[in-house]
């Protein structure tokens, strides 16, 4: 089991690292990247924000809010969350594989056309917005959202999305707040 927020942040980190390395190689080979205008970068960033809002809202059937609403509590949280080392290993393996696949492709595209690297803005904004929406959902509903394999019946989720489970958020006493 891995927290939904951590999974999305790791995904954004992989995209950012691959984009940074590809941009560095592209600039080293071709020189500085010249944007056609400030409007191009602004349009790419605006599209990323727009798609992030749409994908994390209830507008789409496959969005995150219907997925969070369908989340069910984990029957035995102590047993389900007891293997953090295995989860970290799975997370590292998954995202190192994604980095290994995206890095050569992004670098080749950056050498051929340096402007392609700006599209990482679009791909990195979506997981960051999903992480922010999940963190807000967790705070409002006083739960933690988890994804992974659990030995219990799964909730009905839209096709193509892994199920999300919840555990109560343990709050600590804050002194002086």
Secondary structure, 3 states (H helix, E strand, C coil): CEEHHHHHHHHHHHHHHHHHHHHHHHHHHHCCCCCCCHHHHHHHHHHHHHHHHHHHCCCCCCCHHHHHHCCEECCCHHHHCCCHHHHHHHHHHHHHHHHHHHHHHHHHHHHHCHHHHHHHHHHHHHHHHHHHHHHHHHHHHCEEEEECCCCCCCCCCCCCCCCEEEEECCCCCCCCC
